[in-house]
Amino acid sequence: MPMPKKIKLQLSPGTQLMFWIWGILILINLLSRFLTPAVDFYIARIFPAVSDFWCSISGLADFSVGEVMIVMGITLLFAGLFSLILLMIFAKRSRRKILVCYGKFYGWILTWLFFILTFRFFILYQGTQMSAKLEGISFQNSEVLDIYELLVNEANQAAQNVQRDDTGHFILSDENYMQEAKNCMTRLSEEFPQYKGVYPDAKPISHSYFFTQQGLLGIYFPFSMEANYNPVVYQINLPDTICHEFTHLKGNIFEDEAGYLAFRACLTSENPDFVYSGYINVLKWLDLDFGDDEAAWQRYDEISGNLSADVRTDLHSYVPEEYYTTHRHEEVIPTAIVSDVADTVLDANLKVNGIPEGSASYHGLTALVLYYYIYG
């Protein structure tokens, strides 16, 4: 009985190269978890320089290149799937060649996506977090309350120096606020050199409704190296949000650190809009817990009661109440589903990238602010 012939799988040089690239990228992602000093060097020295180069290119466009790339990607995915089905039905004799061709085409697209995400997103999570210096440090409830009272008083004072519309909401008084955001980052870089460099204008998102369903104020697109913001939110959010997204362009991927650094950047400004936006956003994200200390909770309630009416208005301002009604025609997926899925994906992404507390890590801003005020 003759022995069956062995089937030898032959891969083209291009396909072999693709597999090699995937292997190297997977290895880099694994090693980055154990080589923190090397990742820190990459974030501090290499990433900002790479960012400056690509930001200079994407900054030439006055629209969000990243958003266009997302739309094109979705279109390409569905167009490719539809055309593949048609070809498999009507070109039966060439099915193998068709599958190979499609496989290579989309394989290289996935390889490019993995490459970009590795160097502009994934390994950034393996750097040393600012919160590392907080290990072993605890804050007394009295200290925390003193800082909270200070922030409330500063916000109340800052609220008196800004302009408002007929509804009582904050409005930007400086049309050149984008340049001031860049100036804030330049001043911030005096203490944190990593944030020197090129900052193109942050770009408004065109498909705002979908991003608003997710509760987004801004977003960093690693594929185009752009800072983007949601233009339909109340303006009180914009100065802080733009500075927040700018920090991502220079290698900071942690949301709590971005929030803290945006706050610090806003406070360097002599523009009252930026100062007030910084205080509002840090108050919005403060996560205070006094356990069973009833006296502390009582004092917390007393301090909170001192928030001015203007500050209370701006603290809870995301988008106008009528926004969802007037833009309901743009809804493809119900807001509740979009929001839940976005939260789940965010939490899973953080945990996969070595942040065990997941989306709860956003509240690390509280500890960073307390450390700044208490220890300087």
N, C-alpha and C positions, 0 to 999 in steps of 0.2 A: 504494500500500500504506500503510495508516494506521500512524502511529507508535505504538509501545506506550506505554501510559500509565505515567507515573512513579509509583512507589509512595512515598507520603510517610509516613514513620514519625512518628507522633504519640505523645508521651509525656505522661502525666498530670502535673499540677503536683507531686504527691507523688513521682513517680518522678524527675522532673527535680531536685527538691530532694535526693533520695537520691544521685544522681550528682554533684551539686555538693558534697555533704558528703564523698563518697569522694575527689573531686578535691582538696579542701582538706586532708583528712587525709593523703593521699599526699604532697602538697606539704610539709606540716609535717614528715613523717617524713624527707623528703629534705633539707629545709633544716636540720633539727636536726643533721645530720652535719657541717655547715659553720659552725654558729652556736653553738659550744660555750659562750661566755660567757652567751648567752641561756638555754641549757639549764641552766647552773650556777645562774643566778638563779632559774629556775623550780623547780629541785630544792631550793634552800636557802630560798626565801621563799614560794613559792606552793604547792608540793606538800604541805608539812607542814600548812598551814592547811586545805587541801582534805581531807587525811587526817583531821585532827582532827574535822571535821564528819561525814564518813561513818563514821569509827570510833565516834563517839558513837551513831550510829543502829544500826549492825550490832552494837555492843556491848550493846544492850538485850536481844538474844536470848542465851540460855544454851547454844545449840547453834551449830554451824558453818553460817552462812547460805550461805557459798560452796559447801560440800559439797552442801547441798540444791539450790543452783542448778545444780550439775553434774548431779545425778541428774535434775532436772527437764528440763534441756537434752537429755540423752540420751533421756529418755522422749518429749519433744516431737519429737525428730528421727525416731525410729522410728515413733511414732504418726502423724506427718505423712506419712512415706513410705508407710506401710501404707494410710492413708485416701486418699492421692493415687492409688495403684494401683487401689483399689476404685472410686473416682469415674471414673477414666479408662476403666474397663471397663464400668460400668453407666450412666454419664451421657455417652454419646458425643456428643450434640448440644451439650453445654456444655463440651467439653474446653478450648476456647480461654479461656473465662472462668475456668475452674477453674485453669488454668496461670497466668493473670495474677494471680488472687487469691493463690495459693500463692507465686508469685514475689515479690509485694509484701510478704507477711507475713514470709517468711524473709529477704527482702532487707533489711527494716528490722531484723530481729534481727542479721544479719551487720553491718549498719552500726553498731548499738549496740556490738557486740563489738569492732569495729575502733576505734571511738571510745575505749572504755575502755582497750583495750590500748595505743593510741597514747599517751595521757596518763598512764597508770599503769604502763606497762611499757616499751614500745619506746623512747621518747625518753630514758628514764632512762639507757639504755646510752650515750648520747652525751655525758654529762657528764664532767667531768674526774675521772679516777681518782686515788685516793690514791697509787697507785704512780707517778704522774707525778713526784713529788718524789724518786723513787729512781733516775731516769735518770742514768747516769754514775757511780753509786755501786756499788762492789764491796766484798765482804766477804772478809777473809782467813779461811782455813780455821781458823786458831787462834782468831779472834774467834767464828766460828760455833760451834765446839766449846765455847768458854767459855760461850756463851749456852745451848747445849744442856745442858751440865752443870748450869747454874743452874736451868733448867726441871725437870730430873730431880730435883734436890735439893729444890726447892720442892714438887714433886708428892709426893715421898716424905714430906715433912714434913706437908703438908696431909692426906695419907691417914690420918695418925694422929689427926686431929681430927673424923672423921666416923663415923657409925654404919653397921653392916652387918647383913645378915640371916644366916640359918643357913647359907646357901650361900657366904657370904663376899662377896657383892655389896653395893655401896653402896646405902643407902636414905636418902631425904630425912627429915631430922629435924624440919623446920619445915613444918607444914601450911599456913602462909601464904606459901609460896614464890612464889606469883604476885605478891603485893604487893611482895615483896623484889625480884623481877625488874623491876618498874616503878620501884622506888627506885634500882636500879642504873642504869637508863636516865636517870633524873633527874640522878644524880651524873655520868654520862657527858656529859650536855649542858652541864655547866660548862666542859668543854673543847671540845665539839662542839655548838654551839647548835642545830644542825639537829635534834637529837634531843630537844628540849623538846616538851611538848604532851601530848595525850591518849593513854593506852594502856589500851584495854579488856583484859579477861582474854584470854589466848590460849586458843583453843578446841581440845578434843581431837577428833581425827578419828574418826568412827564406823566407816567402812569401812577399818579399819586394815590388813587383810590385803593388799589391793591396793597400798596405799602402802608396806607393809613389803616386798612383792615388789620394789619399786623402790629399796629401801634408804634410804627417806626418814626423816629425824628430824622434820622440820617442813616447812611449806609456807606461802607467802604467796599469798592469793587476791586478785588485783587487783580483781575484780568486786565483792566485798563489803568490801574493805579490812579483812581480818582476818589475824591471825597464828594459825596452827594448828600443833599438834604431834601426833606419833604417840604415843598413850598406852600402847602395849604394849612400848615399848623399855625397857631398863634405866634406872632413875631417874638414874643418873650423867649421862645425856645431857640431862635436862630443863632445869636452870637455864641452861646455856649455849645450848641450842637456843631457848628462849623469848626470851632476849635477842637472839639472832641474828635471829629472825623479827621482833622488834620493830623492828630497824633498817630492815627493808624497808618498814615502815609510814611511815617518814619520808623515803622517797625514795632510799635506798641499794639498788641492785639488784645490785651485784657481790658474788658469794659469798665471794671472798677477803676483801673489806673487811668483810662482815657477820661472818665468822668472827673477824677481828681485833678488831673493835669489841665483839663479844660477850665475847671474852676480856678486853678492857680493862674492860668494864662489870662483869664478874664479880669482877675484882680490886678494885673499889671497895667491895665488900661486906665487912662484918664477920661475915657468916654463913659458917662454914667449908664448908658444902655448895656455895655458889656459887664460892668461891675454888678448891676442889678440882675442881669441874666445869670451870672455866675452864682450869686447867692440863692436865687430862686431854684436853680437846678440842683445845687447841693442840698438844699432843704428838702427838695422833692425826693431825693434818694437816701436821705438819712434813715437808718434803720436802728432805732434805739430800743433796747430791752433791759428793763430794770428788775426782772425776775419778780420776787416776792416783796421787794422793797416798796411798801405802800407810800412812804414819805416821798420817795423819789418820783413815783408815778403822780403823786399829788402836785409836786413842784413842776413836773413836766406839763401837766394840764394847765397850770397857772401860766407858764411861759407861753404855751401854745395859744392860750387865750389872749395874749398880747399881740399876736399877729394882726397887722392892720388889715382893713377890708381890702385894700388894693393888693397886698401881698397874697391874701387868701384867694382872690380872683385869679391872679397869675399863677399860683401854685397848682391850680386844678385846670389850667387851660391847655388843651391839646388841639382840637379843631372846633370850629363853631358848631353848635348843636344842630343846626340845619344842614350841615355838610352831608351827612349820610343820606338824608332825605332827598336833597337836590341832586345827588350823584348816584342814586340807587340804580339807575340804568346801566352803570358801569360794572355792577356786581355780577360776576360769573359764578363765584362760589360764595356761600353764605359767610358773613363776617365771623360768626362764632367758630365755624370750622377752620377758616384760614388762621384765626388767632390761635386756636388750640394746636393746630399742626405746626405753626411757626414756633410756638413755645416748646413743643416736644422736640422738634428738630434742633433748636438752639440748645436745649438741655443735653440732648444726646451728643451733639457736636462737641460741647465743652468736656463732657465726661470721656469721650473717645480720645480727646487731645490732652488728657492728663489733668483735667480740673475736676476732681471727684465730687465737689459740691455742686457742679452743674451751674444752672442759671442763678443759683443762690449766691454765686461768687460776685454778682453785680453789686451786692451790698458791702463788698470789701471797701468801697469808697468811704464808708463811715469811719472805719479804723484809720484809714490814711489821713482823713481830715482831722480826726482827733489827735493823731500823732503829730501832725503839722502844727497845730495850735499849742499843744502841750510841750512838745520837745523841740519844735522849731526846725 
